[in-house]
Amino acid sequence: MRPPRRWRRARNRGIAEIIAAILLVALTLIAGVILWTFHVSTPASPPSVSFVIRSGGSNPVWGDPTDCQPWGYTIADYPSMFTGSTQARDNLTAWERVWDDQCEDTVTGNFSTLNSTQIIISAHTPSYIPLSEIDLTFVCNNASNKGGETILVNGSLASMTWFPGVSSEPANGAPLLGYCGNFDANYGGAAYDTYYNRLGIFVPLQQGVTGIENGDTFILYIHNGGWPIDFECVANAAGVIFDDQNSTNGCHYTYSNPQPVIQNDYDDYHGAPPWCFTSEGACTIYLTYTGSPSTVLATIPVYSLAPPTV
């Protein structure tokens, strides 16, 4: 006996509903797997660094041995130690040994001082930001014949690190100075293509630390007219000839009549050029995080770092 047609329809409908439920569960599981596999990653937040700027101070020109007077000697000592060319030649080897031991090969001695501004890290997030991923760029905007913009120096804080009293040479990959607009500091010798420490140095609180710390400081030398004393020039003026007598060694005087007087340092210009302080937009320092995502940490008009020079 065949079941009633209505019963057969109900049974078929029940089977269809079971199959539909199974398919729905399967589709739900598949959709969940797809959504889990193709989840959207939100980008990491860029780091943040705060700075405190202290102007009006001064610092020795660490790292530049031509501006180092050996310990135990003063400017007044030069005339009495070296009087006359014959005695100067007799003492040349001994004096050069003192100079090399205390100035050329180490960072001891009495360095000339220059006006300076300190850019001090006061806060930062996250807690670890590599020094190698923070770039300092000094941009000059007064360059009519050089495309309108030049870069005086660009390098990571790691490559511009110097520890006064400990460091004896720049770090690996240390940047060299370029031009600043039309200014190349060519006063008997140019700062162009010399190491960054003629302009400034980065001084971390601790050695061996690869990330920034609150209190780490970038010292920017401020040129305020004139030059620091070059003790090598003073020695030359007193009759001590470091090179042959036909070389002025960057010192503006004649050997025919050397005088034991203080000589200005003409051979290596230090600090930011004076015209950076005459216009707000002339020169700018950028501190940039070069990791991912990259971001500008600070934009500092150099004009704001010191009063205009005269």
C-alpha positions as CSV (number, residue, x, y, z in Angstrom):
1,M,0.0,0.0,0.0
2,R,1.5,3.3,-1.1
3,P,1.7,6.1,1.6
4,P,-0.5,9.1,1.0
5,R,0.9,11.8,-1.3
6,R,0.7,14.4,1.4
7,W,2.9,12.3,3.7
8,R,5.5,11.8,0.9
9,R,5.6,15.6,0.4
10,A,6.2,16.2,4.1
11,R,9.0,13.6,4.2
12,N,10.7,15.2,1.2
13,R,10.4,18.6,2.7
14,G,12.0,17.4,6.0
15,I,15.0,15.9,4.1
16,A,15.4,19.2,2.2
17,E,15.5,21.2,5.4
18,I,18.1,18.9,6.9
19,I,20.3,19.3,3.8
20,A,19.8,23.0,3.8
21,A,20.8,23.2,7.4
22,I,23.9,21.2,6.7
23,L,24.8,23.4,3.8
24,L,24.2,26.5,5.9
25,V,26.6,25.3,8.6
26,A,29.2,24.4,6.0
27,L,28.9,27.8,4.3
28,T,29.2,29.5,7.7
29,L,32.4,27.5,8.5
30,I,33.9,28.3,5.1
31,A,33.0,32.0,5.4
32,G,34.6,32.0,8.9
33,V,37.8,30.5,7.5
34,I,37.9,33.0,4.6
35,L,37.4,36.0,7.0
36,W,40.1,34.6,9.4
37,T,42.5,34.1,6.5
38,F,42.0,37.5,5.0
39,H,41.9,39.6,8.1
40,V,42.9,43.3,7.7
41,S,46.1,44.4,9.5
42,T,46.0,48.0,10.8
43,P,49.3,49.9,10.3
44,A,51.5,50.5,13.3
45,S,51.5,54.0,14.9
46,P,54.5,56.1,14.0
47,P,56.8,57.0,16.9
48,S,56.7,60.3,18.7
49,V,59.7,62.2,20.1
50,S,59.6,65.5,22.1
51,F,62.5,67.9,22.4
52,V,63.7,70.7,24.7
53,I,65.9,73.4,23.1
54,R,68.5,75.3,25.2
55,S,70.2,78.2,23.5
56,G,72.8,80.6,24.7
57,G,75.4,78.1,26.0
58,S,78.8,77.1,24.8
59,N,80.7,73.9,24.3
60,P,84.3,72.9,23.3
61,V,84.8,71.9,19.7
62,W,85.4,68.3,20.6
63,G,86.5,66.1,17.7
64,D,88.6,68.8,16.0
65,P,92.2,68.5,17.0
66,T,93.3,71.6,15.2
67,D,91.5,73.5,17.9
68,C,93.1,71.6,20.8
69,Q,95.8,73.0,23.0
70,P,97.8,70.3,24.8
71,W,97.3,70.0,28.5
72,G,100.1,71.7,30.5
73,Y,100.7,74.4,27.8
74,T,99.1,77.8,27.4
75,I,99.2,80.4,24.7
76,A,101.7,82.3,26.7
77,D,104.1,79.4,26.7
78,Y,104.6,79.4,23.0
79,P,106.9,82.5,22.7
80,S,109.2,81.3,25.6
81,M,109.3,77.7,24.4
82,F,110.1,78.5,20.8
83,T,112.1,81.6,20.1
84,G,113.7,81.8,16.7
85,S,113.5,79.4,13.8
86,T,116.6,77.4,14.8
87,Q,115.3,76.5,18.2
88,A,111.9,75.9,16.7
89,R,113.4,73.3,14.3
90,D,115.3,71.7,17.2
91,N,112.2,71.3,19.2
92,L,109.9,70.4,16.4
93,T,110.0,66.6,17.0
94,A,109.3,66.9,20.7
95,W,106.5,69.4,20.2
96,E,104.8,67.3,17.5
97,R,105.0,64.3,19.8
98,V,103.1,66.3,22.5
99,W,100.5,67.5,19.9
100,D,100.0,64.0,18.5
101,D,99.7,62.4,22.0
102,Q,97.2,64.9,23.4
103,C,95.3,66.3,20.4
104,E,95.6,64.3,17.2
105,D,95.3,60.8,18.6
106,T,93.1,61.4,21.6
107,V,90.5,64.0,22.7
108,T,92.3,65.3,25.7
109,G,93.7,68.8,25.8
110,N,92.0,72.2,26.1
111,F,89.7,72.7,23.2
112,S,88.4,76.1,22.0
113,T,84.8,76.8,22.8
114,L,82.0,78.0,20.6
115,N,78.5,79.2,21.2
116,S,76.1,76.4,21.0
117,T,72.5,75.3,21.2
118,Q,71.4,71.9,22.7
119,I,68.5,69.9,21.3
120,I,67.6,67.5,24.1
121,I,65.3,64.5,23.9
122,S,62.7,64.9,26.7
123,A,60.2,62.1,25.9
124,H,59.6,59.4,23.3
125,T,57.3,56.5,22.4
126,P,57.7,53.6,21.9
127,S,60.3,52.9,24.6
128,Y,62.8,51.7,22.0
129,I,63.6,53.7,18.9
130,P,66.9,52.8,17.2
131,L,69.4,55.6,16.8
132,S,70.1,54.3,13.3
133,E,66.5,55.0,12.3
134,I,66.5,58.7,13.3
135,D,68.0,61.0,10.6
136,L,69.1,64.6,11.1
137,T,69.1,66.7,8.0
138,F,70.3,70.4,7.9
139,V,68.6,72.0,4.9
140,C,69.6,75.4,3.5
141,N,67.2,77.3,1.3
142,N,69.2,80.2,0.0
143,A,70.9,78.7,-3.1
144,S,70.0,80.5,-6.2
145,N,72.7,78.8,-8.3
146,K,72.3,75.3,-6.7
147,G,68.7,74.5,-7.4
148,G,67.2,76.5,-4.5
149,E,68.0,74.0,-1.8
150,T,71.2,72.4,-0.5
151,I,71.9,69.9,2.4
152,L,74.7,70.9,4.8
153,V,74.6,67.5,6.5
154,N,72.5,64.4,6.6
155,G,73.0,61.3,8.7
156,S,71.6,59.1,11.4
157,L,72.1,59.9,15.0
158,A,74.0,56.7,15.3
159,S,76.5,57.9,12.7
160,M,76.8,61.4,14.3
161,T,77.5,60.1,17.8
162,W,80.5,61.4,19.8
163,F,81.5,60.8,23.4
164,P,83.6,63.8,24.6
165,G,86.7,62.5,26.4
166,V,86.3,59.0,25.0
167,S,85.8,59.1,21.2
168,S,88.9,59.6,19.1
169,E,87.4,59.4,15.6
170,P,83.9,59.6,14.0
171,A,81.6,56.6,13.9
172,N,81.5,54.3,10.9
173,G,79.6,55.9,8.1
174,A,79.8,59.4,9.6
175,P,78.5,62.0,7.3
176,L,80.5,64.7,5.6
177,L,79.5,68.4,5.4
178,G,78.1,69.6,2.1
179,Y,77.2,73.2,1.0
180,C,74.8,75.5,2.7
181,G,73.4,77.5,-0.1
182,N,76.2,79.5,-1.7
183,F,78.2,79.4,1.6
184,D,81.1,76.9,1.6
185,A,83.0,78.3,4.6
186,N,86.0,78.9,2.4
187,Y,88.2,81.0,4.7
188,G,91.6,79.7,3.8
189,G,90.2,76.2,3.9
190,A,86.7,74.9,3.5
191,A,84.4,73.0,5.8
192,Y,82.9,71.3,2.7
193,D,83.7,67.6,2.6
194,T,84.9,67.4,6.2
195,Y,83.3,65.5,9.0
196,Y,80.0,66.6,10.5
197,N,81.6,67.5,13.9
198,R,82.5,70.9,12.6
199,L,78.7,71.6,12.7
200,G,77.6,69.6,15.7
201,I,77.7,66.3,17.5
202,F,75.1,63.8,19.0
203,V,76.0,62.9,22.6
204,P,74.0,60.0,24.1
205,L,73.7,59.6,27.8
206,Q,75.3,56.1,27.8
207,Q,77.8,54.3,25.6
208,G,76.7,51.0,24.0
209,V,73.0,51.9,23.9
210,T,71.5,51.6,20.5
211,G,68.2,53.4,21.2
212,I,67.4,56.9,22.1
213,E,67.0,57.9,25.8
214,N,65.5,60.9,27.4
215,G,68.4,63.3,28.0
216,D,70.3,62.4,24.8
217,T,71.6,65.7,23.3
218,F,72.5,67.0,19.9
219,I,74.9,70.0,20.3
220,L,74.7,72.4,17.4
221,Y,77.6,74.9,17.2
222,I,76.4,78.5,16.5
223,H,78.7,80.7,14.5
224,N,78.6,84.3,15.9
225,G,81.3,86.0,13.9
226,G,85.0,85.4,14.2
227,W,86.6,82.0,14.6
228,P,87.8,79.8,17.4
229,I,91.4,80.0,18.3
230,D,93.5,77.5,16.3
231,F,96.4,76.6,18.7
232,E,98.3,75.0,15.8
233,C,98.3,78.5,14.2
234,V,99.5,80.0,17.5
235,A,102.4,77.6,17.5
236,N,103.2,78.4,13.9
237,A,103.1,82.1,14.7
238,A,105.6,81.5,17.5
239,G,108.0,79.9,15.1
240,V,107.0,76.2,15.4
241,I,106.6,75.0,11.8
242,F,104.4,71.9,11.5
243,D,104.7,71.7,7.8
244,D,107.4,73.1,5.5
245,Q,108.0,76.8,5.7
246,N,106.2,77.5,2.4
247,S,102.9,76.2,3.9
248,T,100.7,78.5,5.9
249,N,98.9,75.5,7.3
250,G,95.6,77.4,7.1
251,C,96.9,80.3,9.2
252,H,96.8,83.9,7.9
253,Y,100.2,85.3,8.5
254,T,103.6,85.3,6.9
255,Y,106.5,83.2,8.0
256,S,108.9,86.0,7.1
257,N,108.0,87.7,10.3
258,P,106.2,85.3,12.7
259,Q,104.8,86.9,15.7
260,P,103.8,85.1,18.9
261,V,100.3,86.4,18.9
262,I,96.9,84.6,19.0
263,Q,95.8,83.6,15.5
264,N,92.2,83.0,14.5
265,D,91.2,79.7,13.1
266,Y,90.8,80.3,9.3
267,D,91.3,76.8,8.1
268,D,88.1,75.1,9.3
269,Y,84.9,76.9,9.7
270,H,82.7,75.7,12.6
271,G,79.0,76.0,13.2
272,A,75.9,77.0,11.2
273,P,76.5,79.8,8.7
274,P,75.5,83.3,10.0
275,W,72.8,83.9,7.4
276,C,70.8,81.0,8.8
277,F,70.0,83.5,11.6
278,T,68.9,86.4,9.4
279,S,65.7,84.9,7.9
280,E,63.2,82.4,9.4
281,G,63.1,80.2,6.3
282,A,66.8,80.3,5.5
283,C,67.8,77.0,7.2
284,T,65.8,74.2,8.7
285,I,66.7,71.1,10.7
286,Y,64.5,68.0,10.2
287,L,64.6,65.0,12.5
288,T,63.0,62.0,10.6
289,Y,62.1,58.5,11.7
290,T,63.2,56.3,8.7
291,G,61.6,53.1,9.9
292,S,58.0,52.0,9.1
293,P,55.9,54.0,9.0
294,S,58.4,56.8,8.3
295,T,57.5,60.2,9.8
296,V,59.0,63.6,10.5
297,L,59.6,63.9,14.2
298,A,60.5,67.5,14.3
299,T,60.9,70.6,12.1
300,I,63.2,73.2,13.7
301,P,63.9,76.6,12.1
302,V,67.6,77.3,12.7
303,Y,66.6,81.0,13.0
304,S,64.9,80.2,16.3
305,L,68.0,78.7,17.8
306,A,70.0,81.9,18.4
307,P,69.6,85.6,18.1
308,P,70.7,87.2,14.8
309,T,74.4,87.6,14.4
310,V,76.0,91.0,13.8
